[in-house]
């Protein structure tokens, strides 16, 4: 659904992707607390999605339940 929702929380925005590097930008820049917080949120979202994917795969490929004897 991320293709259709523009502003999903924890993902990058279009504003972040349209930065242009200049010659004066070659030196190291200081990372701000806002950038650190956004990176942490993005990492948390990725981790949560990965755990959900693993759970779905485990459910899909787990061994079938044994049939009760009788019937």
N, CA, C, O and CB atoms as a CASP TS submission, in Angstrom:
PFRMAT TS
TARGET T0000
AUTHOR 0000-0000-0000
METHOD Language model
MODEL 1
PARENT N/A
ATOM      1  N   UNK     1       0.811  -1.205   0.000  1.00  0.00           N
ATOM      2  CA  UNK     1       0.000   0.000   0.000  1.00  0.00           C
ATOM      3  C   UNK     1       0.849   1.262   0.000  1.00  0.00           C
ATOM      4  O   UNK     1       0.326   2.357  -0.208  1.00  0.00           O
ATOM      5  CB  UNK     1      -0.920   0.002   1.193  1.00  0.00           C
ATOM      6  N   UNK     2       2.158   1.127   0.232  1.00  0.00           N
ATOM      7  CA  UNK     2       2.984   2.333   0.267  1.00  0.00           C
ATOM      8  C   UNK     2       3.070   3.027  -1.088  1.00  0.00           C
ATOM      9  O   UNK     2       3.486   4.183  -1.166  1.00  0.00           O
ATOM     10  CB  UNK     2       4.372   1.989   0.746  1.00  0.00           C
ATOM     11  N   UNK     3       2.681   2.330  -2.156  1.00  0.00           N
ATOM     12  CA  UNK     3       2.681   2.976  -3.465  1.00  0.00           C
ATOM     13  C   UNK     3       1.556   3.997  -3.576  1.00  0.00           C
ATOM     14  O   UNK     3       1.661   4.958  -4.338  1.00  0.00           O
ATOM     15  CB  UNK     3       2.552   1.932  -4.572  1.00  0.00           C
ATOM     16  N   UNK     4       0.484   3.793  -2.823  1.00  0.00           N
ATOM     17  CA  UNK     4      -0.684   4.646  -2.952  1.00  0.00           C
ATOM     18  C   UNK     4      -0.771   5.697  -1.855  1.00  0.00           C
ATOM     19  O   UNK     4      -1.361   6.756  -2.066  1.00  0.00           O
ATOM     20  CB  UNK     4      -1.924   3.808  -2.946  1.00  0.00           C
ATOM     21  N   UNK     5      -0.195   5.424  -0.688  1.00  0.00           N
ATOM     22  CA  UNK     5      -0.221   6.382   0.418  1.00  0.00           C
ATOM     23  C   UNK     5       1.050   7.205   0.387  1.00  0.00           C
ATOM     24  O   UNK     5       2.148   6.663   0.514  1.00  0.00           O
ATOM     25  CB  UNK     5      -0.376   5.663   1.784  1.00  0.00           C
ATOM     26  N   UNK     6       0.908   8.509   0.220  1.00  0.00           N
ATOM     27  CA  UNK     6       2.078   9.373   0.111  1.00  0.00           C
ATOM     28  C   UNK     6       2.779   9.597   1.446  1.00  0.00           C
ATOM     29  O   UNK     6       4.007   9.676   1.483  1.00  0.00           O
ATOM     30  CB  UNK     6       1.678  10.698  -0.471  1.00  0.00           C
ATOM     31  N   UNK     7       2.046   9.699   2.518  1.00  0.00           N
ATOM     32  CA  UNK     7       2.615  10.115   3.791  1.00  0.00           C
ATOM     33  C   UNK     7       2.508   9.028   4.846  1.00  0.00           C
ATOM     34  O   UNK     7       1.887   9.239   5.888  1.00  0.00           O
ATOM     35  CB  UNK     7       1.934  11.369   4.278  1.00  0.00           C
ATOM     36  N   UNK     8       3.096   7.883   4.598  1.00  0.00           N
ATOM     37  CA  UNK     8       3.099   6.833   5.611  1.00  0.00           C
ATOM     38  C   UNK     8       4.141   7.170   6.660  1.00  0.00           C
ATOM     39  O   UNK     8       5.257   7.570   6.327  1.00  0.00           O
ATOM     40  CB  UNK     8       3.379   5.441   4.980  1.00  0.00           C
ATOM     41  N   UNK     9       3.786   7.013   7.913  1.00  0.00           N
ATOM     42  CA  UNK     9       4.676   7.383   8.998  1.00  0.00           C
ATOM     43  C   UNK     9       5.884   6.451   9.018  1.00  0.00           C
ATOM     44  O   UNK     9       5.743   5.231   8.928  1.00  0.00           O
ATOM     45  CB  UNK     9       3.934   7.343  10.347  1.00  0.00           C
ATOM     46  N   UNK    10       7.068   7.036   9.138  1.00  0.00           N
ATOM     47  CA  UNK    10       8.287   6.259   9.225  1.00  0.00           C
ATOM     48  C   UNK    10       9.010   6.082   7.911  1.00  0.00           C
ATOM     49  O   UNK    10      10.124   5.559   7.891  1.00  0.00           O
ATOM     50  CB  UNK    10       7.985   4.941   9.783  1.00  0.00           C
ATOM     51  N   UNK    11       8.411   6.504   6.813  1.00  0.00           N
ATOM     52  CA  UNK    11       9.047   6.381   5.513  1.00  0.00           C
ATOM     53  C   UNK    11       9.600   7.731   5.072  1.00  0.00           C
ATOM     54  O   UNK    11       9.232   8.774   5.613  1.00  0.00           O
ATOM     55  CB  UNK    11       8.054   5.836   4.472  1.00  0.00           C
ATOM     56  N   UNK    12      10.474   7.698   4.099  1.00  0.00           N
ATOM     57  CA  UNK    12      11.037   8.928   3.563  1.00  0.00           C
ATOM     58  C   UNK    12       9.978   9.698   2.799  1.00  0.00           C
ATOM     59  O   UNK    12       9.017   9.118   2.294  1.00  0.00           O
ATOM     60  CB  UNK    12      12.235   8.628   2.659  1.00  0.00           C
ATOM     61  N   UNK    13      10.155  10.988   2.718  1.00  0.00           N
ATOM     62  CA  UNK    13       9.213  11.824   1.984  1.00  0.00           C
ATOM     63  C   UNK    13       9.882  12.310   0.705  1.00  0.00           C
ATOM     64  O   UNK    13      11.098  12.201   0.546  1.00  0.00           O
ATOM     65  CB  UNK    13       8.732  13.024   2.850  1.00  0.00           C
ATOM     66  N   UNK    14       9.085  12.839  -0.189  1.00  0.00           N
ATOM     67  CA  UNK    14       9.621  13.376  -1.439  1.00  0.00           C
ATOM     68  C   UNK    14      10.569  14.538  -1.174  1.00  0.00           C
ATOM     69  O   UNK    14      11.532  14.743  -1.912  1.00  0.00           O
ATOM     70  CB  UNK    14       8.483  13.827  -2.358  1.00  0.00           C
ATOM     71  N   UNK    15      10.295  15.293  -0.124  1.00  0.00           N
ATOM     72  CA  UNK    15      11.144  16.431   0.219  1.00  0.00           C
ATOM     73  C   UNK    15      12.566  15.956   0.536  1.00  0.00           C
ATOM     74  O   UNK    15      13.535  16.642   0.214  1.00  0.00           O
ATOM     75  CB  UNK    15      10.553  17.208   1.421  1.00  0.00           C
ATOM     76  N   UNK    16      12.689  14.796   1.161  1.00  0.00           N
ATOM     77  CA  UNK    16      14.005  14.266   1.512  1.00  0.00           C
ATOM     78  C   UNK    16      14.781  13.799   0.285  1.00  0.00           C
ATOM     79  O   UNK    16      16.010  13.861   0.273  1.00  0.00           O
ATOM     80  CB  UNK    16      13.859  13.117   2.493  1.00  0.00           C
ATOM     81  N   UNK    17      14.083  13.337  -0.738  1.00  0.00           N
ATOM     82  CA  UNK    17      14.742  12.751  -1.900  1.00  0.00           C
ATOM     83  C   UNK    17      15.204  13.770  -2.929  1.00  0.00           C
ATOM     84  O   UNK    17      15.978  13.417  -3.820  1.00  0.00           O
ATOM     85  CB  UNK    17      13.825  11.784  -2.554  1.00  0.00           C
ATOM     86  N   UNK    18      14.772  14.990  -2.846  1.00  0.00           N
ATOM     87  CA  UNK    18      15.086  15.973  -3.875  1.00  0.00           C
ATOM     88  C   UNK    18      16.227  16.901  -3.480  1.00  0.00           C
ATOM     89  O   UNK    18      16.218  18.073  -3.856  1.00  0.00           O
ATOM     90  CB  UNK    18      13.865  16.785  -4.190  1.00  0.00           C
ATOM     91  N   UNK    19      17.196  16.413  -2.741  1.00  0.00           N
ATOM     92  CA  UNK    19      18.320  17.250  -2.356  1.00  0.00           C
ATOM     93  C   UNK    19      19.375  17.224  -3.460  1.00  0.00           C
ATOM     94  O   UNK    19      19.624  16.184  -4.070  1.00  0.00           O
ATOM     95  CB  UNK    19      18.920  16.780  -1.010  1.00  0.00           C
ATOM     96  N   UNK    20      19.979  18.359  -3.703  1.00  0.00           N
ATOM     97  CA  UNK    20      20.997  18.490  -4.733  1.00  0.00           C
ATOM     98  C   UNK    20      22.324  18.793  -4.046  1.00  0.00           C
ATOM     99  O   UNK    20      22.415  19.714  -3.235  1.00  0.00           O
ATOM    100  CB  UNK    20      20.624  19.604  -5.768  1.00  0.00           C
ATOM    101  N   UNK    21      23.347  18.015  -4.375  1.00  0.00           N
ATOM    102  CA  UNK    21      24.667  18.223  -3.787  1.00  0.00           C
ATOM    103  C   UNK    21      25.407  19.316  -4.558  1.00  0.00           C
ATOM    104  O   UNK    21      25.369  19.356  -5.788  1.00  0.00           O
ATOM    105  CB  UNK    21      25.484  16.903  -3.789  1.00  0.00           C
ATOM    106  N   UNK    22      26.071  20.188  -3.831  1.00  0.00           N
ATOM    107  CA  UNK    22      26.898  21.235  -4.411  1.00  0.00           C
ATOM    108  C   UNK    22      28.348  20.948  -4.094  1.00  0.00           C
ATOM    109  O   UNK    22      28.651  20.073  -3.283  1.00  0.00           O
ATOM    110  CB  UNK    22      26.487  22.628  -3.889  1.00  0.00           C
ATOM    111  N   UNK    23      29.244  21.679  -4.729  1.00  0.00           N
ATOM    112  CA  UNK    23      30.668  21.496  -4.487  1.00  0.00           C
ATOM    113  C   UNK    23      31.016  21.821  -3.038  1.00  0.00           C
ATOM    114  O   UNK    23      31.906  21.197  -2.462  1.00  0.00           O
ATOM    115  CB  UNK    23      31.490  22.370  -5.441  1.00  0.00           C
ATOM    116  N   UNK    24      30.325  22.787  -2.445  1.00  0.00           N
ATOM    117  CA  UNK    24      30.608  23.152  -1.060  1.00  0.00           C
ATOM    118  C   UNK    24      30.079  22.111  -0.068  1.00  0.00           C
ATOM    119  O   UNK    24      30.378  22.191   1.123  1.00  0.00           O
ATOM    120  CB  UNK    24      30.005  24.512  -0.750  1.00  0.00           C
ATOM    121  N   UNK    25      29.305  21.149  -0.540  1.00  0.00           N
ATOM    122  CA  UNK    25      28.737  20.120   0.332  1.00  0.00           C
ATOM    123  C   UNK    25      29.659  18.917   0.487  1.00  0.00           C
ATOM    124  O   UNK    25      29.252  17.913   1.071  1.00  0.00           O
ATOM    125  CB  UNK    25      27.397  19.667  -0.208  1.00  0.00           C
ATOM    126  N   UNK    26      30.884  18.986  -0.016  1.00  0.00           N
ATOM    127  CA  UNK    26      31.775  17.838   0.027  1.00  0.00           C
ATOM    128  C   UNK    26      32.372  17.602   1.408  1.00  0.00           C
ATOM    129  O   UNK    26      32.844  16.501   1.692  1.00  0.00           O
ATOM    130  CB  UNK    26      32.878  18.016  -0.973  1.00  0.00           C
ATOM    131  N   UNK    27      32.362  18.593   2.255  1.00  0.00           N
ATOM    132  CA  UNK    27      32.900  18.384   3.598  1.00  0.00           C
ATOM    133  C   UNK    27      31.863  17.658   4.447  1.00  0.00           C
ATOM    134  O   UNK    27      30.683  17.620   4.099  1.00  0.00           O
ATOM    135  CB  UNK    27      33.301  19.734   4.255  1.00  0.00           C
ATOM    136  N   UNK    28      32.305  17.087   5.551  1.00  0.00           N
ATOM    137  CA  UNK    28      31.381  16.365   6.420  1.00  0.00           C
ATOM    138  C   UNK    28      30.369  17.328   7.012  1.00  0.00           C
ATOM    139  O   UNK    28      30.704  18.443   7.412  1.00  0.00           O
ATOM    140  CB  UNK    28      32.139  15.627   7.538  1.00  0.00           C
ATOM    141  N   UNK    29      29.145  16.882   7.058  1.00  0.00           N
ATOM    142  CA  UNK    29      28.103  17.699   7.669  1.00  0.00           C
ATOM    143  C   UNK    29      27.730  17.082   9.007  1.00  0.00           C
ATOM    144  O   UNK    29      27.892  15.880   9.215  1.00  0.00           O
ATOM    145  CB  UNK    29      26.857  17.817   6.741  1.00  0.00           C
ATOM    146  N   UNK    30      27.240  17.895   9.889  1.00  0.00           N
ATOM    147  CA  UNK    30      26.809  17.414  11.194  1.00  0.00           C
ATOM    148  C   UNK    30      25.390  16.886  11.081  1.00  0.00           C
ATOM    149  O   UNK    30      24.533  17.490  10.435  1.00  0.00           O
ATOM    150  CB  UNK    30      26.899  18.534  12.261  1.00  0.00           C
ATOM    151  N   UNK    31      25.160  15.766  11.711  1.00  0.00           N
ATOM    152  CA  UNK    31      23.824  15.191  11.708  1.00  0.00           C
ATOM    153  C   UNK    31      23.041  15.801  12.872  1.00  0.00           C
ATOM    154  O   UNK    31      23.559  15.944  13.979  1.00  0.00           O
ATOM    155  CB  UNK    31      23.878  13.628  11.813  1.00  0.00           C
ATOM    156  N   UNK    32      21.808  16.149  12.606  1.00  0.00           N
ATOM    157  CA  UNK    32      20.989  16.811  13.620  1.00  0.00           C
ATOM    158  C   UNK    32      20.194  15.778  14.413  1.00  0.00           C
ATOM    159  O   UNK    32      20.079  14.622  14.004  1.00  0.00           O
ATOM    160  CB  UNK    32      20.038  17.838  12.968  1.00  0.00           C
ATOM    161  N   UNK    33      19.656  16.196  15.529  1.00  0.00           N
ATOM    162  CA  UNK    33      18.820  15.309  16.330  1.00  0.00           C
ATOM    163  C   UNK    33      17.556  14.905  15.574  1.00  0.00           C
ATOM    164  O   UNK    33      17.065  13.788  15.739  1.00  0.00           O
ATOM    165  CB  UNK    33      18.450  15.980  17.650  1.00  0.00           C
ATOM    166  N   UNK    34      17.037  15.793  14.761  1.00  0.00           N
ATOM    167  CA  UNK    34      15.860  15.469  13.949  1.00  0.00           C
ATOM    168  C   UNK    34      16.179  14.341  12.966  1.00  0.00           C
ATOM    169  O   UNK    34      15.371  13.433  12.775  1.00  0.00           O
ATOM    170  CB  UNK    34      15.368  16.720  13.187  1.00  0.00           C
ATOM    171  N   UNK    35      17.362  14.403  12.343  1.00  0.00           N
ATOM    172  CA  UNK    35      17.759  13.349  11.414  1.00  0.00           C
ATOM    173  C   UNK    35      17.972  12.026  12.140  1.00  0.00           C
ATOM    174  O   UNK    35      17.597  10.972  11.628  1.00  0.00           O
ATOM    175  CB  UNK    35      19.032  13.748  10.668  1.00  0.00           C
ATOM    176  N   UNK    36      18.568  12.072  13.325  1.00  0.00           N
ATOM    177  CA  UNK    36      18.778  10.856  14.108  1.00  0.00           C
ATOM    178  C   UNK    36      17.438  10.235  14.488  1.00  0.00           C
ATOM    179  O   UNK    36      17.278   9.017  14.415  1.00  0.00           O
ATOM    180  CB  UNK    36      19.607  11.158  15.373  1.00  0.00           C
ATOM    181  N   UNK    37      16.487  11.051  14.889  1.00  0.00           N
ATOM    182  CA  UNK    37      15.167  10.551  15.260  1.00  0.00           C
ATOM    183  C   UNK    37      14.458   9.925  14.065  1.00  0.00           C
ATOM    184  O   UNK    37      13.834   8.872  14.195  1.00  0.00           O
ATOM    185  CB  UNK    37      14.316  11.678  15.841  1.00  0.00           C
ATOM    186  N   UNK    38      14.551  10.563  12.908  1.00  0.00           N
ATOM    187  CA  UNK    38      13.924  10.000  11.704  1.00  0.00           C
ATOM    188  C   UNK    38      14.558   8.676  11.320  1.00  0.00           C
ATOM    189  O   UNK    38      13.854   7.745  10.930  1.00  0.00           O
ATOM    190  CB  UNK    38      14.028  10.982  10.536  1.00  0.00           C
ATOM    191  N   UNK    39      15.880   8.576  11.423  1.00  0.00           N
ATOM    192  CA  UNK    39      16.565   7.319  11.127  1.00  0.00           C
ATOM    193  C   UNK    39      16.128   6.217  12.096  1.00  0.00           C
ATOM    194  O   UNK    39      15.946   5.069  11.691  1.00  0.00           O
ATOM    195  CB  UNK    39      18.090   7.512  11.194  1.00  0.00           C
ATOM    196  N   UNK    40      15.960   6.567  13.370  1.00  0.00           N
ATOM    197  CA  UNK    40      15.523   5.591  14.353  1.00  0.00           C
ATOM    198  C   UNK    40      14.113   5.098  14.042  1.00  0.00           C
ATOM    199  O   UNK    40      13.835   3.902  14.129  1.00  0.00           O
ATOM    200  CB  UNK    40      15.577   6.190  15.757  1.00  0.00           C
ATOM    201  N   UNK    41      13.229   6.020  13.678  1.00  0.00           N
ATOM    202  CA  UNK    41      11.858   5.647  13.343  1.00  0.00           C
ATOM    203  C   UNK    41      11.832   4.767  12.093  1.00  0.00           C
ATOM    204  O   UNK    41      11.105   3.774  12.049  1.00  0.00           O
ATOM    205  CB  UNK    41      10.993   6.904  13.131  1.00  0.00           C
ATOM    206  N   UNK    42      12.621   5.126  11.081  1.00  0.00           N
ATOM    207  CA  UNK    42      12.678   4.314   9.862  1.00  0.00           C
ATOM    208  C   UNK    42      13.197   2.916  10.168  1.00  0.00           C
ATOM    209  O   UNK    42      12.699   1.934   9.618  1.00  0.00           O
ATOM    210  CB  UNK    42      13.567   4.987   8.804  1.00  0.00           C
ATOM    211  N   UNK    43      14.193   2.819  11.041  1.00  0.00           N
ATOM    212  CA  UNK    43      14.736   1.516  11.409  1.00  0.00           C
ATOM    213  C   UNK    43      13.698   0.696  12.174  1.00  0.00           C
ATOM    214  O   UNK    43      13.587  -0.510  11.955  1.00  0.00           O
ATOM    215  CB  UNK    43      16.011   1.683  12.252  1.00  0.00           C
ATOM    216  N   UNK    44      12.939   1.332  13.065  1.00  0.00           N
ATOM    217  CA  UNK    44      11.894   0.629  13.811  1.00  0.00           C
ATOM    218  C   UNK    44      10.813   0.099  12.869  1.00  0.00           C
ATOM    219  O   UNK    44      10.335  -1.022  13.042  1.00  0.00           O
ATOM    220  CB  UNK    44      11.268   1.561  14.865  1.00  0.00           C
ATOM    221  N   UNK    45      10.430   0.895  11.881  1.00  0.00           N
ATOM    222  CA  UNK    45       9.410   0.470  10.918  1.00  0.00           C
ATOM    223  C   UNK    45       9.920  -0.718  10.115  1.00  0.00           C
ATOM    224  O   UNK    45       9.192  -1.691   9.918  1.00  0.00           O
ATOM    225  CB  UNK    45       9.023   1.634   9.973  1.00  0.00           C
ATOM    226  N   UNK    46      11.167  -0.647   9.649  1.00  0.00           N
ATOM    227  CA  UNK    46      11.752  -1.756   8.890  1.00  0.00           C
ATOM    228  C   UNK    46      11.817  -3.029   9.731  1.00  0.00           C
ATOM    229  O   UNK    46      11.521  -4.118   9.239  1.00  0.00           O
ATOM    230  CB  UNK    46      13.156  -1.382   8.397  1.00  0.00           C
ATOM    231  N   UNK    47      12.200  -2.893  10.984  1.00  0.00           N
ATOM    232  CA  UNK    47      12.316  -4.045  11.877  1.00  0.00           C
ATOM    233  C   UNK    47      10.943  -4.679  12.097  1.00  0.00           C
ATOM    234  O   UNK    47      10.820  -5.904  12.056  1.00  0.00           O
ATOM    235  CB  UNK    47      12.941  -3.627  13.231  1.00  0.00           C
ATOM    236  N   UNK    48       9.914  -3.870  12.327  1.00  0.00           N
ATOM    237  CA  UNK    48       8.564  -4.371  12.528  1.00  0.00           C
ATOM    238  C   UNK    48       8.051  -5.089  11.284  1.00  0.00           C
ATOM    239  O   UNK    48       7.457  -6.162  11.389  1.00  0.00           O
ATOM    240  CB  UNK    48       7.627  -3.230  12.901  1.00  0.00           C
ATOM    241  N   UNK    49       8.275  -4.509  10.111  1.00  0.00           N
ATOM    242  CA  UNK    49       7.842  -5.140   8.866  1.00  0.00           C
ATOM    243  C   UNK    49       8.569  -6.459   8.635  1.00  0.00           C
ATOM    244  O   UNK    49       7.966  -7.424   8.167  1.00  0.00           O
ATOM    245  CB  UNK    49       8.075  -4.200   7.683  1.00  0.00           C
ATOM    246  N   UNK    50       9.857  -6.509   8.960  1.00  0.00           N
ATOM    247  CA  UNK    50      10.626  -7.736   8.791  1.00  0.00           C
ATOM    248  C   UNK    50      10.092  -8.836   9.712  1.00  0.00           C
ATOM    249  O   UNK    50       9.980  -9.990   9.299  1.00  0.00           O
ATOM    250  CB  UNK    50      12.118  -7.479   9.073  1.00  0.00           C
ATOM    251  N   UNK    51       9.763  -8.485  10.953  1.00  0.00           N
ATOM    252  CA  UNK    51       9.210  -9.463  11.880  1.00  0.00           C
ATOM    253  C   UNK    51       7.854  -9.978  11.409  1.00  0.00           C
ATOM    254  O   UNK    51       7.561 -11.165  11.544  1.00  0.00           O
ATOM    255  CB  UNK    51       9.082  -8.858  13.268  1.00  0.00           C
ATOM    256  N   UNK    52       7.024  -9.090  10.856  1.00  0.00           N
ATOM    257  CA  UNK    52       5.730  -9.520  10.320  1.00  0.00           C
ATOM    258  C   UNK    52       5.922 -10.465   9.137  1.00  0.00           C
ATOM    259  O   UNK    52       5.217 -11.468   9.023  1.00  0.00           O
ATOM    260  CB  UNK    52       4.889  -8.300   9.895  1.00  0.00           C
ATOM    261  N   UNK    53       6.873 -10.150   8.258  1.00  0.00           N
ATOM    262  CA  UNK    53       7.151 -11.010   7.115  1.00  0.00           C
ATOM    263  C   UNK    53       7.639 -12.380   7.566  1.00  0.00           C
ATOM    264  O   UNK    53       7.216 -13.398   7.017  1.00  0.00           O
ATOM    265  CB  UNK    53       8.182 -10.360   6.200  1.00  0.00           C
ATOM    266  N   UNK    54       8.520 -12.418   8.552  1.00  0.00           N
ATOM    267  CA  UNK    54       9.008 -13.700   9.061  1.00  0.00           C
ATOM    268  C   UNK    54       7.873 -14.528   9.659  1.00  0.00           C
ATOM    269  O   UNK    54       7.818 -15.742   9.464  1.00  0.00           O
ATOM    270  CB  UNK    54      10.099 -13.475  10.110  1.00  0.00           C
ATOM    271  N   UNK    55       6.976 -13.878  10.379  1.00  0.00           N
ATOM    272  CA  UNK    55       5.842 -14.584  10.966  1.00  0.00           C
ATOM    273  C   UNK    55       4.935 -15.161   9.882  1.00  0.00           C
ATOM    274  O   UNK    55       4.455 -16.287  10.015  1.00  0.00           O
ATOM    275  CB  UNK    55       5.044 -13.647  11.876  1.00  0.00           C
ATOM    276  N   UNK    56       4.699 -14.409   8.818  1.00  0.00           N
ATOM    277  CA  UNK    56       3.868 -14.898   7.724  1.00  0.00           C
ATOM    278  C   UNK    56       4.521 -16.090   7.033  1.00  0.00           C
ATOM    279  O   UNK    56       3.840 -17.055   6.687  1.00  0.00           O
ATOM    280  CB  UNK    56       3.606 -13.780   6.713  1.00  0.00           C
ATOM    281  N   UNK    57       5.824 -16.030   6.831  1.00  0.00           N
ATOM    282  CA  UNK    57       6.537 -17.126   6.183  1.00  0.00           C
ATOM    283  C   UNK    57       6.518 -18.370   7.065  1.00  0.00           C
ATOM    284  O   UNK    57       6.334 -19.482   6.571  1.00  0.00           O
ATOM    285  CB  UNK    57       7.986 -16.716   5.867  1.00  0.00           C
ATOM    286  N   UNK    58       6.708 -18.182   8.378  1.00  0.00           N
ATOM    287  CA  UNK    58       6.664 -19.323   9.287  1.00  0.00           C
ATOM    288  C   UNK    58       5.283 -19.972   9.285  1.00  0.00           C
ATOM    289  O   UNK    58       5.177 -21.198   9.301  1.00  0.00           O
ATOM    290  CB  UNK    58       7.040 -18.888  10.706  1.00  0.00           C
ATOM    291  N   UNK    59       4.232 -19.167   9.264  1.00  0.00           N
ATOM    292  CA  UNK    59       2.879 -19.724   9.217  1.00  0.00           C
ATOM    293  C   UNK    59       2.608 -20.430   7.901  1.00  0.00           C
ATOM    294  O   UNK    59       1.906 -21.441   7.872  1.00  0.00           O
ATOM    295  CB  UNK    59       1.848 -18.628   9.433  1.00  0.00           C
ATOM    296  N   UNK    60       3.146 -19.918   6.833  1.00  0.00           N
ATOM    297  CA  UNK    60       2.905 -20.489   5.512  1.00  0.00           C
ATOM    298  C   UNK    60       3.609 -21.829   5.350  1.00  0.00           C
ATOM    299  O   UNK    60       3.051 -22.747   4.748  1.00  0.00           O
ATOM    300  CB  UNK    60       3.365 -19.523   4.427  1.00  0.00           C
ATOM    301  N   UNK    61       4.824 -21.958   5.875  1.00  0.00           N
ATOM    302  CA  UNK    61       5.620 -23.151   5.631  1.00  0.00           C
ATOM    303  C   UNK    61       5.741 -24.078   6.834  1.00  0.00           C
ATOM    304  O   UNK    61       6.570 -24.988   6.814  1.00  0.00           O
ATOM    305  CB  UNK    61       6.974 -22.753   5.187  1.00  0.00           C
ATOM    306  N   UNK    62       4.945 -23.879   7.877  1.00  0.00           N
ATOM    307  CA  UNK    62       5.032 -24.772   9.028  1.00  0.00           C
ATOM    308  C   UNK    62       4.437 -26.127   8.686  1.00  0.00           C
ATOM    309  O   UNK    62       3.633 -26.254   7.762  1.00  0.00           O
ATOM    310  CB  UNK    62       4.316 -24.166  10.244  1.00  0.00           C
ATOM    311  N   UNK    63       4.843 -27.134   9.442  1.00  0.00           N
ATOM    312  CA  UNK    63       4.357 -28.487   9.199  1.00  0.00           C
ATOM    313  C   UNK    63       2.862 -28.558   9.486  1.00  0.00           C
ATOM    314  O   UNK    63       2.383 -27.913  10.419  1.00  0.00           O
ATOM    315  CB  UNK    63       5.125 -29.510  10.065  1.00  0.00           C
ATOM    316  N   UNK    64       2.123 -29.327   8.702  1.00  0.00           N
ATOM    317  CA  UNK    64       0.677 -29.420   8.943  1.00  0.00           C
ATOM    318  C   UNK    64       0.398 -30.123  10.267  1.00  0.00           C
ATOM    319  O   UNK    64       1.169 -30.974  10.711  1.00  0.00           O
ATOM    320  CB  UNK    64      -0.021 -30.169   7.788  1.00  0.00           C
ATOM    321  N   UNK    65      -0.704 -29.754  10.876  1.00  0.00           N
ATOM    322  CA  UNK    65      -1.096 -30.350  12.141  1.00  0.00           C
ATOM    323  C   UNK    65      -1.447 -31.814  11.935  1.00  0.00           C
ATOM    324  O   UNK    65      -2.018 -32.181  10.908  1.00  0.00           O
ATOM    325  CB  UNK    65      -2.280 -29.592  12.757  1.00  0.00           C
ATOM    326  N   UNK    66      -1.111 -32.647  12.902  1.00  0.00           N
ATOM    327  CA  UNK    66      -1.378 -34.081  12.800  1.00  0.00           C
ATOM    328  C   UNK    66      -2.898 -34.324  12.894  1.00  0.00           C
ATOM    329  O   UNK    66      -3.591 -33.699  13.697  1.00  0.00           O
ATOM    330  CB  UNK    66      -0.616 -34.868  13.923  1.00  0.00           C
ATOM    331  N   UNK    67      -3.389 -35.233  12.066  1.00  0.00           N
ATOM    332  CA  UNK    67      -4.806 -35.566  12.074  1.00  0.00           C
ATOM    333  C   UNK    67      -5.089 -36.496  13.260  1.00  0.00           C
ATOM    334  O   UNK    67      -4.335 -37.440  13.497  1.00  0.00           O
ATOM    335  CB  UNK    67      -5.231 -36.229  10.725  1.00  0.00           C
ATOM    336  N   UNK    68      -6.162 -36.239  14.000  1.00  0.00           N
ATOM    337  CA  UNK    68      -6.502 -37.136  15.116  1.00  0.00           C
ATOM    338  C   UNK    68      -6.920 -38.520  14.595  1.00  0.00           C
ATOM    339  O   UNK    68      -7.630 -38.617  13.594  1.00  0.00           O
ATOM    340  CB  UNK    68      -7.642 -36.522  15.977  1.00  0.00           C
ATOM    341  N   UNK    69      -6.480 -39.581  15.271  1.00  0.00           N
ATOM    342  CA  UNK    69      -6.880 -40.933  14.820  1.00  0.00           C
ATOM    343  C   UNK    69      -8.375 -41.160  15.044  1.00  0.00           C
ATOM    344  O   UNK    69      -8.972 -40.562  15.941  1.00  0.00           O
ATOM    345  CB  UNK    69      -6.062 -42.024  15.567  1.00  0.00           C
ATOM    346  N   UNK    70      -8.948 -41.985  14.264  1.00  0.00           N
ATOM    347  CA  UNK    70     -10.383 -42.266  14.428  1.00  0.00           C
ATOM    348  C   UNK    70     -11.150 -41.803  13.205  1.00  0.00           C
ATOM    349  O   UNK    70     -10.481 -41.797  12.172  1.00  0.00           O
ATOM    350  CB  UNK    70     -10.941 -41.580  15.694  1.00  0.00           C
ATOM    351  N   UNK    71     -12.222 -41.474  13.119  1.00  0.00           N
ATOM    352  CA  UNK    71     -13.087 -41.063  12.005  1.00  0.00           C
ATOM    353  C   UNK    71     -13.123 -42.081  10.962  1.00  0.00           C
ATOM    354  O   UNK    71     -13.801 -41.904   9.950  1.00  0.00           O
ATOM    355  CB  UNK    71     -12.648 -39.778  11.414  1.00  0.00           C
TER
END
